[in-house]
Amino acid sequence: MKVYVRPNNIVLVGKAWEIRNKLREYSLHHVYVKTWINALKDE
């Protein structure tokens, strides 16, 4: 499973079940993808 963070988007690469699990994990912290990207930019 790979997660590529770009300035305007996030790319998830892997098996379907891996991507679903990763999205569930991230959904606990971020409701929208935009807030997820903004949080990554602040780091």
Legacy VTK file of the C-alpha trace (Angstrom):
# vtk DataFile Version 3.0
C-alpha trace
ASCII
DATASET POLYDATA
POINTS 43 float
0.000 0.000 0.000
1.368 3.371 -1.007
0.040 6.849 -0.286
1.277 9.672 -2.506
0.620 13.178 -1.208
0.627 15.885 -3.847
-0.149 19.591 -3.435
-3.743 19.246 -4.664
-4.595 15.576 -4.206
-3.806 12.291 -2.525
-3.245 9.067 -4.474
-3.787 5.690 -2.812
-2.231 2.662 -4.523
-2.855 -0.884 -3.398
-5.421 -3.633 -3.170
-9.058 -2.607 -2.807
-9.281 -3.899 0.777
-6.101 -2.006 1.748
-7.448 1.251 0.325
-10.806 0.764 2.076
-9.071 0.145 5.410
-6.815 3.180 4.961
-9.802 5.403 4.089
-11.644 4.165 7.196
-8.571 4.973 9.289
-8.283 8.492 7.857
-12.046 9.101 8.151
-11.701 8.968 11.940
-9.620 12.154 11.793
-10.806 13.991 8.676
-14.352 14.323 7.351
-13.346 15.784 3.968
-10.389 15.139 1.700
-9.759 18.898 1.583
-9.197 19.014 5.363
-6.915 15.983 5.061
-4.783 17.753 2.413
-4.698 20.983 4.431
-3.616 19.081 7.550
-0.773 17.485 5.599
0.345 20.876 4.257
0.539 22.261 7.805
2.991 19.551 8.899
LINES 1 44
43 0 1 2 3 4 5 6 7 8 9 10 11 12 13 14 15 16 17 18 19 20 21 22 23 24 25 26 27 28 29 30 31 32 33 34 35 36 37 38 39 40 41 42
